[in-house]
Amino acid sequence: MINYDEEIKKFSPSLEVDETEDAIYNSNIKDITDVVLEMLKEVKGND
């Protein structure tokens, strides 16, 4: 039978997960919200 408490004590996240998380959070890629907000600023500035 699996002893879940022991398994949780031995758990450590994969390095790949940490690297991926850092890459996602540190990227400066615009998402659709950023694009729409930028378009709205341009439209309001042209009035």
C-alpha positions as CSV (number, residue, x, y, z in Angstrom):
1,M,0.0,0.0,0.0
2,I,1.2,3.5,-0.8
3,N,2.1,5.7,2.2
4,Y,1.1,9.1,0.9
5,D,2.7,11.1,3.8
6,E,6.1,9.5,3.0
7,E,5.7,10.2,-0.7
8,I,4.8,13.8,-0.1
9,K,7.9,14.2,2.0
10,K,10.1,12.9,-0.8
11,F,8.4,15.1,-3.5
12,S,10.4,17.8,-5.2
13,P,9.3,19.6,-8.3
14,S,11.0,18.9,-11.6
15,L,13.6,21.4,-12.7
16,E,11.9,21.6,-16.1
17,V,8.7,23.0,-14.3
18,D,10.7,25.7,-12.5
19,E,12.5,26.7,-15.7
20,T,9.2,26.8,-17.6
21,E,7.6,28.9,-14.9
22,D,10.5,31.4,-15.0
23,A,10.3,31.6,-18.7
24,I,6.6,32.3,-18.7
25,Y,6.6,34.9,-15.9
26,N,9.7,36.7,-17.3
27,S,8.6,36.9,-20.9
28,N,7.2,40.2,-22.1
29,I,4.9,38.8,-24.7
30,K,1.7,40.8,-25.3
31,D,-1.6,38.9,-24.8
32,I,-4.9,39.9,-26.4
33,T,-5.8,42.2,-23.4
34,D,-2.6,44.2,-23.9
35,V,-3.4,44.5,-27.6
36,V,-6.9,45.7,-27.0
37,L,-5.9,48.2,-24.4
38,E,-3.2,49.6,-26.7
39,M,-5.8,49.9,-29.5
40,L,-8.2,51.8,-27.2
41,K,-5.5,54.2,-26.2
42,E,-4.8,54.9,-29.9
43,V,-8.5,55.4,-30.7
44,K,-8.9,57.8,-27.7
45,G,-5.8,59.7,-28.7
46,N,-7.1,60.3,-32.2
47,D,-10.2,62.2,-31.0
